[in-house]
Amino acid sequence: MKKARIILAALAIFATVGGAFAFKAARFNGQPIWHATNSLTTVLNGKTYATFGAFYTSAGATLYISTTGISSTVYKTTATLPPTTVAATATDGSGATAPITTYSAVPTVTRVTTLN
């Protein structure tokens, strides 16, 4: 009888943990939302570098694609769009350049949430 109680308790714990994982997997896929920006900056060795153009970044408030939340048009990366490197120029006028990695993104209409 004691063995049966232990087995039932273990089964209840596994069911609870499995249910929690299933709930999280169904609601959130963990894919971050990107937003459009017209510049990218980075600081390397105390020097600021910047580049201007149409880019997508995940900086700022992080949102995730979800089955709940507010429906809106957002941008996301895909596995078929690899990261690209753009050249940024030093803002101090020295002409020095540095690479900044950025990502291509595609628009999609979905629901988003701040939870992950």
C-alpha positions in Angstrom: 0.0 0.0 0.0 2.8 2.4 0.8 4.5 1.7 -2.5 1.2 2.5 -4.3 1.0 5.9 -2.5 4.5 6.8 -3.5 3.8 5.8 -7.2 0.6 7.9 -7.1 2.3 10.9 -5.6 5.1 10.7 -8.2 2.5 10.4 -11.0 0.6 13.5 -9.6 3.9 15.5 -9.5 4.8 14.5 -13.1 1.3 15.3 -14.3 1.4 18.8 -12.7 4.9 19.6 -14.1 3.9 18.3 -17.5 0.8 20.3 -17.5 2.7 23.5 -16.7 5.1 22.8 -19.6 2.2 22.1 -21.9 0.5 25.4 -20.9 3.7 27.4 -21.5 4.3 25.7 -24.9 0.8 26.3 -26.1 0.7 30.0 -25.2 4.2 31.3 -25.9 6.7 30.3 -28.6 9.5 32.5 -27.2 10.1 34.2 -30.6 11.0 37.8 -30.0 9.3 40.7 -31.9 11.5 43.1 -33.7 10.7 46.8 -34.4 11.8 49.0 -37.3 14.5 51.6 -36.7 16.4 54.0 -38.9 19.8 53.7 -37.2 22.0 51.2 -35.3 24.7 52.2 -32.9 27.4 50.4 -30.9 30.2 51.3 -28.6 33.6 49.6 -29.0 36.6 50.5 -26.9 35.0 53.8 -25.8 34.2 54.9 -29.4 30.6 55.2 -30.7 29.9 53.8 -34.1 26.6 54.4 -36.0 25.0 53.4 -39.3 21.8 54.7 -40.9 19.2 52.9 -43.0 16.2 50.7 -42.5 16.9 48.1 -39.9 15.1 45.9 -37.4 16.1 45.5 -33.8 14.9 43.8 -30.6 16.2 46.6 -28.4 13.6 48.2 -26.1 10.6 46.4 -24.5 10.7 42.8 -25.4 7.5 41.3 -26.8 6.9 37.7 -27.8 4.5 36.0 -30.3 1.6 34.5 -28.4 -1.9 33.1 -28.7 -3.1 35.7 -26.3 -2.6 39.4 -26.0 -3.1 42.4 -28.3 -3.3 41.7 -32.1 -0.9 43.9 -34.1 1.4 43.9 -37.1 4.9 43.1 -36.0 8.2 42.0 -37.5 9.9 38.6 -36.8 13.0 36.9 -38.1 12.8 33.5 -39.8 15.2 30.6 -40.0 15.7 31.3 -43.7 16.9 34.9 -43.2 20.4 34.7 -41.7 22.0 37.6 -39.8 23.9 40.2 -41.9 26.7 42.5 -41.0 26.7 46.2 -41.8 29.6 48.7 -41.5 29.2 51.5 -39.0 31.3 54.6 -39.0 32.7 56.3 -35.9 30.8 59.3 -34.8 33.9 61.2 -33.8 34.8 61.9 -37.5 37.9 59.7 -37.5 36.6 57.6 -40.3 37.0 54.3 -38.4 34.5 51.6 -39.1 33.2 48.6 -37.1 30.8 45.8 -38.0 27.3 45.6 -36.5 25.2 42.4 -36.8 21.6 42.9 -37.8 18.8 40.7 -38.9 16.3 40.7 -41.8 12.7 40.5 -40.7 9.3 39.9 -42.2 6.0 41.5 -41.2 3.3 39.4 -39.7 -0.1 40.0 -38.0 -0.2 38.2 -34.6 -0.9 38.6 -31.0 1.9 39.6 -28.7 2.7 39.4 -25.0 5.5 40.6 -22.7 5.7 37.1 -21.1 8.1 34.4 -22.3 
